[in-house]
Amino acid sequence: MGINTESDIEANLQIGPTDQGFVRIFIEGEGIEIPMDFDPEEAEEIAEEIRAAAATARQMAK
């Protein structure tokens, strides 16, 4: 499965700070839970990548 492959799998996404000073991205769906912890700098890099992808997607939709 790649970035352009559609799927019928449903999942919930939660993002928030942990009590240990990390940012957690938590994915839950169909019997699986995936907690991913990042230090604040890594989380900011991920946020920048998401913003860049959103901008590109917006341009492609025009």
PDB file of N, CA, C and O in Angstrom:
ATOM      1  N   MET A   1       0.849  -1.171   0.000  1.00  0.00           N
ATOM      2  CA  MET A   1       0.000   0.000   0.000  1.00  0.00           C
ATOM      3  C   MET A   1       0.894   1.232   0.000  1.00  0.00           C
ATOM      4  O   MET A   1       1.849   1.328   0.770  1.00  0.00           O
ATOM      5  N   GLY A   2       0.563   2.168  -0.878  1.00  0.00           N
ATOM      6  CA  GLY A   2       1.348   3.388  -0.971  1.00  0.00           C
ATOM      7  C   GLY A   2       0.502   4.612  -0.653  1.00  0.00           C
ATOM      8  O   GLY A   2      -0.672   4.501  -0.300  1.00  0.00           O
ATOM      9  N   ILE A   3       1.105   5.754  -0.780  1.00  0.00           N
ATOM     10  CA  ILE A   3       0.456   7.011  -0.430  1.00  0.00           C
ATOM     11  C   ILE A   3      -0.757   7.276  -1.309  1.00  0.00           C
ATOM     12  O   ILE A   3      -1.689   7.951  -0.872  1.00  0.00           O
ATOM     13  N   ASN A   4      -0.770   6.765  -2.533  1.00  0.00           N
ATOM     14  CA  ASN A   4      -1.882   7.004  -3.444  1.00  0.00           C
ATOM     15  C   ASN A   4      -2.870   5.852  -3.522  1.00  0.00           C
ATOM     16  O   ASN A   4      -3.775   5.871  -4.356  1.00  0.00           O
ATOM     17  N   THR A   5      -2.712   4.853  -2.671  1.00  0.00           N
ATOM     18  CA  THR A   5      -3.620   3.712  -2.659  1.00  0.00           C
ATOM     19  C   THR A   5      -4.773   3.976  -1.701  1.00  0.00           C
ATOM     20  O   THR A   5      -4.559   4.226  -0.515  1.00  0.00           O
ATOM     21  N   GLU A   6      -6.002   3.919  -2.224  1.00  0.00           N
ATOM     22  CA  GLU A   6      -7.169   4.125  -1.371  1.00  0.00           C
ATOM     23  C   GLU A   6      -7.443   2.873  -0.561  1.00  0.00           C
ATOM     24  O   GLU A   6      -7.067   1.770  -0.957  1.00  0.00           O
ATOM     25  N   SER A   7      -8.105   3.053   0.586  1.00  0.00           N
ATOM     26  CA  SER A   7      -8.391   1.937   1.483  1.00  0.00           C
ATOM     27  C   SER A   7      -9.718   2.188   2.187  1.00  0.00           C
ATOM     28  O   SER A   7     -10.123   3.334   2.382  1.00  0.00           O
ATOM     29  N   ASP A   8     -10.386   1.111   2.563  1.00  0.00           N
ATOM     30  CA  ASP A   8     -11.628   1.209   3.325  1.00  0.00           C
ATOM     31  C   ASP A   8     -11.372   1.127   4.830  1.00  0.00           C
ATOM     32  O   ASP A   8     -12.320   1.132   5.615  1.00  0.00           O
ATOM     33  N   ILE A   9     -10.117   1.054   5.237  1.00  0.00           N
ATOM     34  CA  ILE A   9      -9.777   0.957   6.649  1.00  0.00           C
ATOM     35  C   ILE A   9     -10.063   2.290   7.326  1.00  0.00           C
ATOM     36  O   ILE A   9      -9.671   3.350   6.838  1.00  0.00           O
ATOM     37  N   GLU A  10     -10.751   2.218   8.453  1.00  0.00           N
ATOM     38  CA  GLU A  10     -11.036   3.419   9.228  1.00  0.00           C
ATOM     39  C   GLU A  10     -10.129   3.455  10.446  1.00  0.00           C
ATOM     40  O   GLU A  10      -9.825   2.418  11.036  1.00  0.00           O
ATOM     41  N   ALA A  11      -9.701   4.650  10.816  1.00  0.00           N
ATOM     42  CA  ALA A  11      -8.840   4.804  11.985  1.00  0.00           C
ATOM     43  C   ALA A  11      -9.093   6.168  12.615  1.00  0.00           C
ATOM     44  O   ALA A  11      -9.542   7.105  11.955  1.00  0.00           O
ATOM     45  N   ASN A  12      -8.799   6.254  13.879  1.00  0.00           N
ATOM     46  CA  ASN A  12      -8.867   7.520  14.603  1.00  0.00           C
ATOM     47  C   ASN A  12      -7.453   8.025  14.823  1.00  0.00           C
ATOM     48  O   ASN A  12      -6.530   7.243  15.050  1.00  0.00           O
ATOM     49  N   LEU A  13      -7.293   9.335  14.755  1.00  0.00           N
ATOM     50  CA  LEU A  13      -6.002   9.973  14.934  1.00  0.00           C
ATOM     51  C   LEU A  13      -6.117  10.981  16.063  1.00  0.00           C
ATOM     52  O   LEU A  13      -7.002  11.837  16.062  1.00  0.00           O
ATOM     53  N   GLN A  14      -5.209  10.868  17.028  1.00  0.00           N
ATOM     54  CA  GLN A  14      -5.141  11.835  18.117  1.00  0.00           C
ATOM     55  C   GLN A  14      -3.712  12.371  18.181  1.00  0.00           C
ATOM     56  O   GLN A  14      -2.749  11.631  17.978  1.00  0.00           O
ATOM     57  N   ILE A  15      -3.591  13.655  18.464  1.00  0.00           N
ATOM     58  CA  ILE A  15      -2.278  14.278  18.590  1.00  0.00           C
ATOM     59  C   ILE A  15      -2.289  15.137  19.838  1.00  0.00           C
ATOM     60  O   ILE A  15      -3.209  15.930  20.040  1.00  0.00           O
ATOM     61  N   GLY A  16      -1.269  14.984  20.681  1.00  0.00           N
ATOM     62  CA  GLY A  16      -1.203  15.807  21.879  1.00  0.00           C
ATOM     63  C   GLY A  16       0.103  15.606  22.621  1.00  0.00           C
ATOM     64  O   GLY A  16       0.894  14.723  22.289  1.00  0.00           O
ATOM     65  N   PRO A  17       0.318  16.438  23.631  1.00  0.00           N
ATOM     66  CA  PRO A  17       1.539  16.323  24.430  1.00  0.00           C
ATOM     67  C   PRO A  17       1.423  15.198  25.450  1.00  0.00           C
ATOM     68  O   PRO A  17       0.333  14.883  25.926  1.00  0.00           O
ATOM     69  N   THR A  18       2.568  14.597  25.779  1.00  0.00           N
ATOM     70  CA  THR A  18       2.592  13.588  26.839  1.00  0.00           C
ATOM     71  C   THR A  18       3.117  14.234  28.118  1.00  0.00           C
ATOM     72  O   THR A  18       3.647  15.345  28.099  1.00  0.00           O
ATOM     73  N   ASP A  19       2.959  13.521  29.217  1.00  0.00           N
ATOM     74  CA  ASP A  19       3.474  14.040  30.491  1.00  0.00           C
ATOM     75  C   ASP A  19       4.998  13.922  30.586  1.00  0.00           C
ATOM     76  O   ASP A  19       5.604  14.356  31.567  1.00  0.00           O
ATOM     77  N   GLN A  20       5.607  13.332  29.557  1.00  0.00           N
ATOM     78  CA  GLN A  20       7.065  13.197  29.507  1.00  0.00           C
ATOM     79  C   GLN A  20       7.720  14.247  28.617  1.00  0.00           C
ATOM     80  O   GLN A  20       8.934  14.222  28.416  1.00  0.00           O
ATOM     81  N   GLY A  21       6.910  15.183  28.076  1.00  0.00           N
ATOM     82  CA  GLY A  21       7.456  16.253  27.246  1.00  0.00           C
ATOM     83  C   GLY A  21       7.594  15.909  25.778  1.00  0.00           C
ATOM     84  O   GLY A  21       8.309  16.593  25.047  1.00  0.00           O
ATOM     85  N   PHE A  22       6.923  14.861  25.337  1.00  0.00           N
ATOM     86  CA  PHE A  22       6.928  14.486  23.934  1.00  0.00           C
ATOM     87  C   PHE A  22       5.597  14.866  23.310  1.00  0.00           C
ATOM     88  O   PHE A  22       4.631  15.183  24.005  1.00  0.00           O
ATOM     89  N   VAL A  23       5.565  14.829  21.984  1.00  0.00           N
ATOM     90  CA  VAL A  23       4.316  14.962  21.253  1.00  0.00           C
ATOM     91  C   VAL A  23       3.968  13.568  20.767  1.00  0.00           C
ATOM     92  O   VAL A  23       4.788  12.904  20.133  1.00  0.00           O
ATOM     93  N   ARG A  24       2.752  13.121  21.063  1.00  0.00           N
ATOM     94  CA  ARG A  24       2.332  11.782  20.658  1.00  0.00           C
ATOM     95  C   ARG A  24       1.316  11.868  19.546  1.00  0.00           C
ATOM     96  O   ARG A  24       0.328  12.596  19.642  1.00  0.00           O
ATOM     97  N   ILE A  25       1.567  11.116  18.485  1.00  0.00           N
ATOM     98  CA  ILE A  25       0.580  10.866  17.452  1.00  0.00           C
ATOM     99  C   ILE A  25       0.084   9.449  17.732  1.00  0.00           C
ATOM    100  O   ILE A  25       0.861   8.494  17.725  1.00  0.00           O
ATOM    101  N   PHE A  26      -1.215   9.327  17.976  1.00  0.00           N
ATOM    102  CA  PHE A  26      -1.804   8.046  18.367  1.00  0.00           C
ATOM    103  C   PHE A  26      -2.832   7.650  17.318  1.00  0.00           C
ATOM    104  O   PHE A  26      -3.794   8.378  17.072  1.00  0.00           O
ATOM    105  N   ILE A  27      -2.622   6.494  16.705  1.00  0.00           N
ATOM    106  CA  ILE A  27      -3.528   5.985  15.677  1.00  0.00           C
ATOM    107  C   ILE A  27      -4.186   4.722  16.216  1.00  0.00           C
ATOM    108  O   ILE A  27      -3.511   3.826  16.722  1.00  0.00           O
ATOM    109  N   GLU A  28      -5.502   4.662  16.101  1.00  0.00           N
ATOM    110  CA  GLU A  28      -6.250   3.513  16.595  1.00  0.00           C
ATOM    111  C   GLU A  28      -7.260   3.096  15.537  1.00  0.00           C
ATOM    112  O   GLU A  28      -8.004   3.922  15.008  1.00  0.00           O
ATOM    113  N   GLY A  29      -7.273   1.802  15.239  1.00  0.00           N
ATOM    114  CA  GLY A  29      -8.257   1.316  14.280  1.00  0.00           C
ATOM    115  C   GLY A  29      -8.203  -0.182  14.118  1.00  0.00           C
ATOM    116  O   GLY A  29      -7.130  -0.785  14.147  1.00  0.00           O
ATOM    117  N   GLU A  30      -9.350  -0.774  13.949  1.00  0.00           N
ATOM    118  CA  GLU A  30      -9.505  -2.201  13.661  1.00  0.00           C
ATOM    119  C   GLU A  30      -8.553  -3.100  14.441  1.00  0.00           C
ATOM    120  O   GLU A  30      -7.802  -3.876  13.850  1.00  0.00           O
ATOM    121  N   GLY A  31      -8.584  -2.998  15.758  1.00  0.00           N
ATOM    122  CA  GLY A  31      -7.793  -3.875  16.606  1.00  0.00           C
ATOM    123  C   GLY A  31      -6.328  -3.520  16.731  1.00  0.00           C
ATOM    124  O   GLY A  31      -5.538  -4.344  17.193  1.00  0.00           O
ATOM    125  N   ILE A  32      -5.941  -2.329  16.337  1.00  0.00           N
ATOM    126  CA  ILE A  32      -4.543  -1.935  16.440  1.00  0.00           C
ATOM    127  C   ILE A  32      -4.433  -0.536  17.050  1.00  0.00           C
ATOM    128  O   ILE A  32      -5.251   0.341  16.773  1.00  0.00           O
ATOM    129  N   GLU A  33      -3.434  -0.351  17.864  1.00  0.00           N
ATOM    130  CA  GLU A  33      -3.124   0.958  18.443  1.00  0.00           C
ATOM    131  C   GLU A  33      -1.650   1.251  18.170  1.00  0.00           C
ATOM    132  O   GLU A  33      -0.780   0.428  18.455  1.00  0.00           O
ATOM    133  N   ILE A  34      -1.383   2.427  17.618  1.00  0.00           N
ATOM    134  CA  ILE A  34      -0.011   2.797  17.295  1.00  0.00           C
ATOM    135  C   ILE A  34       0.305   4.135  17.955  1.00  0.00           C
ATOM    136  O   ILE A  34      -0.120   5.180  17.462  1.00  0.00           O
ATOM    137  N   PRO A  35       1.045   4.120  19.065  1.00  0.00           N
ATOM    138  CA  PRO A  35       1.501   5.375  19.657  1.00  0.00           C
ATOM    139  C   PRO A  35       2.891   5.725  19.114  1.00  0.00           C
ATOM    140  O   PRO A  35       3.805   4.901  19.148  1.00  0.00           O
ATOM    141  N   MET A  36       3.036   6.939  18.621  1.00  0.00           N
ATOM    142  CA  MET A  36       4.331   7.381  18.102  1.00  0.00           C
ATOM    143  C   MET A  36       4.702   8.670  18.831  1.00  0.00           C
ATOM    144  O   MET A  36       3.991   9.670  18.743  1.00  0.00           O
ATOM    145  N   ASP A  37       5.820   8.634  19.548  1.00  0.00           N
ATOM    146  CA  ASP A  37       6.265   9.789  20.315  1.00  0.00           C
ATOM    147  C   ASP A  37       7.417  10.493  19.610  1.00  0.00           C
ATOM    148  O   ASP A  37       8.320   9.853  19.072  1.00  0.00           O
ATOM    149  N   PHE A  38       7.366  11.840  19.622  1.00  0.00           N
ATOM    150  CA  PHE A  38       8.385  12.657  18.977  1.00  0.00           C
ATOM    151  C   PHE A  38       8.794  13.764  19.928  1.00  0.00           C
ATOM    152  O   PHE A  38       7.974  14.274  20.690  1.00  0.00           O
ATOM    153  N   ASP A  39      10.072  14.135  19.881  1.00  0.00           N
ATOM    154  CA  ASP A  39      10.449  15.307  20.670  1.00  0.00           C
ATOM    155  C   ASP A  39       9.868  16.532  19.967  1.00  0.00           C
ATOM    156  O   ASP A  39       9.525  16.450  18.787  1.00  0.00           O
ATOM    157  N   PRO A  40       9.752  17.659  20.658  1.00  0.00           N
ATOM    158  CA  PRO A  40       9.096  18.826  20.074  1.00  0.00           C
ATOM    159  C   PRO A  40       9.684  19.281  18.735  1.00  0.00           C
ATOM    160  O   PRO A  40       8.942  19.717  17.855  1.00  0.00           O
ATOM    161  N   GLU A  41      11.001  19.185  18.573  1.00  0.00           N
ATOM    162  CA  GLU A  41      11.618  19.591  17.315  1.00  0.00           C
ATOM    163  C   GLU A  41      11.183  18.687  16.169  1.00  0.00           C
ATOM    164  O   GLU A  41      10.879  19.165  15.076  1.00  0.00           O
ATOM    165  N   GLU A  42      11.153  17.373  16.423  1.00  0.00           N
ATOM    166  CA  GLU A  42      10.692  16.443  15.394  1.00  0.00           C
ATOM    167  C   GLU A  42       9.230  16.709  15.048  1.00  0.00           C
ATOM    168  O   GLU A  42       8.848  16.661  13.878  1.00  0.00           O
ATOM    169  N   ALA A  43       8.416  16.989  16.060  1.00  0.00           N
ATOM    170  CA  ALA A  43       6.997  17.262  15.832  1.00  0.00           C
ATOM    171  C   ALA A  43       6.822  18.501  14.959  1.00  0.00           C
ATOM    172  O   ALA A  43       5.944  18.535  14.097  1.00  0.00           O
ATOM    173  N   GLU A  44       7.655  19.517  15.180  1.00  0.00           N
ATOM    174  CA  GLU A  44       7.575  20.719  14.349  1.00  0.00           C
ATOM    175  C   GLU A  44       7.976  20.418  12.906  1.00  0.00           C
ATOM    176  O   GLU A  44       7.392  20.974  11.976  1.00  0.00           O
ATOM    177  N   GLU A  45       8.958  19.552  12.713  1.00  0.00           N
ATOM    178  CA  GLU A  45       9.345  19.153  11.357  1.00  0.00           C
ATOM    179  C   GLU A  45       8.199  18.412  10.671  1.00  0.00           C
ATOM    180  O   GLU A  45       7.932  18.637   9.491  1.00  0.00           O
ATOM    181  N   ILE A  46       7.525  17.532  11.403  1.00  0.00           N
ATOM    182  CA  ILE A  46       6.378  16.808  10.853  1.00  0.00           C
ATOM    183  C   ILE A  46       5.272  17.788  10.483  1.00  0.00           C
ATOM    184  O   ILE A  46       4.654  17.661   9.426  1.00  0.00           O
ATOM    185  N   ALA A  47       5.021  18.768  11.352  1.00  0.00           N
ATOM    186  CA  ALA A  47       3.996  19.775  11.071  1.00  0.00           C
ATOM    187  C   ALA A  47       4.333  20.547   9.798  1.00  0.00           C
ATOM    188  O   ALA A  47       3.443  20.836   8.998  1.00  0.00           O
ATOM    189  N   GLU A  48       5.597  20.879   9.604  1.00  0.00           N
ATOM    190  CA  GLU A  48       6.018  21.580   8.390  1.00  0.00           C
ATOM    191  C   GLU A  48       5.788  20.712   7.152  1.00  0.00           C
ATOM    192  O   GLU A  48       5.354  21.212   6.115  1.00  0.00           O
ATOM    193  N   GLU A  49       6.079  19.411   7.260  1.00  0.00           N
ATOM    194  CA  GLU A  49       5.849  18.500   6.140  1.00  0.00           C
ATOM    195  C   GLU A  49       4.363  18.396   5.819  1.00  0.00           C
ATOM    196  O   GLU A  49       3.986  18.338   4.649  1.00  0.00           O
ATOM    197  N   ILE A  50       3.517  18.372   6.843  1.00  0.00           N
ATOM    198  CA  ILE A  50       2.070  18.319   6.624  1.00  0.00           C
ATOM    199  C   ILE A  50       1.603  19.601   5.938  1.00  0.00           C
ATOM    200  O   ILE A  50       0.805  19.545   5.002  1.00  0.00           O
ATOM    201  N   ARG A  51       2.091  20.755   6.394  1.00  0.00           N
ATOM    202  CA  ARG A  51       1.711  22.022   5.764  1.00  0.00           C
ATOM    203  C   ARG A  51       2.144  22.054   4.294  1.00  0.00           C
ATOM    204  O   ARG A  51       1.384  22.494   3.432  1.00  0.00           O
ATOM    205  N   ALA A  52       3.361  21.590   4.011  1.00  0.00           N
ATOM    206  CA  ALA A  52       3.855  21.579   2.635  1.00  0.00           C
ATOM    207  C   ALA A  52       3.018  20.638   1.761  1.00  0.00           C
ATOM    208  O   ALA A  52       2.703  20.967   0.618  1.00  0.00           O
ATOM    209  N   ALA A  53       2.665  19.482   2.295  1.00  0.00           N
ATOM    210  CA  ALA A  53       1.836  18.538   1.544  1.00  0.00           C
ATOM    211  C   ALA A  53       0.451  19.124   1.289  1.00  0.00           C
ATOM    212  O   ALA A  53      -0.105  18.950   0.205  1.00  0.00           O
ATOM    213  N   ALA A  54      -0.111  19.820   2.283  1.00  0.00           N
ATOM    214  CA  ALA A  54      -1.417  20.451   2.112  1.00  0.00           C
ATOM    215  C   ALA A  54      -1.356  21.521   1.027  1.00  0.00           C
ATOM    216  O   ALA A  54      -2.273  21.630   0.213  1.00  0.00           O
ATOM    217  N   ALA A  55      -0.290  22.307   1.008  1.00  0.00           N
ATOM    218  CA  ALA A  55      -0.149  23.349  -0.004  1.00  0.00           C
ATOM    219  C   ALA A  55      -0.037  22.726  -1.396  1.00  0.00           C
ATOM    220  O   ALA A  55      -0.637  23.227  -2.347  1.00  0.00           O
ATOM    221  N   THR A  56       0.717  21.651  -1.520  1.00  0.00           N
ATOM    222  CA  THR A  56       0.847  20.975  -2.804  1.00  0.00           C
ATOM    223  C   THR A  56      -0.482  20.379  -3.243  1.00  0.00           C
ATOM    224  O   THR A  56      -0.862  20.501  -4.407  1.00  0.00           O
ATOM    225  N   ALA A  57      -1.191  19.735  -2.319  1.00  0.00           N
ATOM    226  CA  ALA A  57      -2.490  19.151  -2.640  1.00  0.00           C
ATOM    227  C   ALA A  57      -3.476  20.235  -3.079  1.00  0.00           C
ATOM    228  O   ALA A  57      -4.262  20.038  -4.005  1.00  0.00           O
ATOM    229  N   ARG A  58      -3.419  21.372  -2.404  1.00  0.00           N
ATOM    230  CA  ARG A  58      -4.300  22.484  -2.759  1.00  0.00           C
ATOM    231  C   ARG A  58      -4.019  22.943  -4.189  1.00  0.00           C
ATOM    232  O   ARG A  58      -4.949  23.211  -4.949  1.00  0.00           O
ATOM    233  N   GLN A  59      -2.750  23.034  -4.553  1.00  0.00           N
ATOM    234  CA  GLN A  59      -2.383  23.441  -5.913  1.00  0.00           C
ATOM    235  C   GLN A  59      -2.832  22.406  -6.942  1.00  0.00           C
ATOM    236  O   GLN A  59      -3.272  22.762  -8.034  1.00  0.00           O
ATOM    237  N   MET A  60      -2.721  21.150  -6.599  1.00  0.00           N
ATOM    238  CA  MET A  60      -3.110  20.070  -7.534  1.00  0.00           C
ATOM    239  C   MET A  60      -4.616  20.069  -7.754  1.00  0.00           C
ATOM    240  O   MET A  60      -5.080  19.682  -8.826  1.00  0.00           O
ATOM    241  N   ALA A  61      -5.383  20.496  -6.761  1.00  0.00           N
ATOM    242  CA  ALA A  61      -6.835  20.486  -6.867  1.00  0.00           C
ATOM    243  C   ALA A  61      -7.361  21.609  -7.747  1.00  0.00           C
ATOM    244  O   ALA A  61      -8.513  21.565  -8.179  1.00  0.00           O
ATOM    245  N   LYS A  62      -6.538  22.615  -8.020  1.00  0.00           N
ATOM    246  CA  LYS A  62      -6.997  23.755  -8.827  1.00  0.00           C
ATOM    247  C   LYS A  62      -7.057  23.423 -10.294  1.00  0.00           C
ATOM    248  O   LYS A  62      -7.424  24.274 -11.105  1.00  0.00           O
TER     249      LYS A  62
END
